Amino acid sequence: MKAGTIKVLYNPIFDLSLILKAQAPVDHPWLQSGQPPIFLAVGRLAPQKDFSTLIKAFAIFRQKHLARLIILGEGSERQQLESEVSQLNLEADVSLPGFTDNPYAYMSRASAFVLSSRFEALPTVVIEALACGCQIIATDCPHGPNEILMAGKYGLLVPVGDAQSFADAMEKAISNPINPNFLRQRAYDFTVKNAALEYLKAMNLDYLLE
């Protein structure tokens, strides 16, 4: 097959409803004005997500900087993760509030979104965080983060399982953030409207939009 004869079309990820949900109020006390920077993670508390490395990375970062970590989600590793938080004396700075049906309100207020996964398949949550204008730190895992962030153009990529690299990226994300509007521009590639347009173009039906 000749090069250029295959075109990848992304699934539609979000629409205006996400933006509206991102503006909803949040009652978590750490997300009120005047609080220290917040790192946010969202996902099942499962081995794939490797929140253990994230907690270790946060512990390294926390040695030099005042900050907090919120991990939204539920799963089989809750007890293990809570134990690790306790062993690292981070109970006052790490929160695992469980599942929420509106993580976007957290994303829009967090200082940075962190994805610590060992593997993924085009992680939707990274695109949603971009749509909220949130700084991104993600493992360069198979598959998806590198493609979504365009090899680091729209966020920071770190090796899988590397707590020190993750901690260094946390510092960079806070000290040298990317313009949120620039991040939102990348997210718009995954809107329902844009996906529909790309499908029409692929079928040579885009004339219907004229």
Salt bridges, closest charged atoms under 4 A:
ASP50 OD1 - ARG118 NH2 3.54
GLU74 OE2 - ARG78 NH2 2.84
GLU82 OE2 - ARG78 NH1 2.86
ASP93 OD2 - ARG62 NE 3.07
GLU120 OE2 - LYS49 NZ 2.67
GLU171 OE2 - HIS65 NE2 3.41
ASP189 OD2 - ARG186 NH1 2.71
GLU198 OE1 - LYS7 NZ 3.74
GLU198 OE2 - LYS201 NZ 3.84
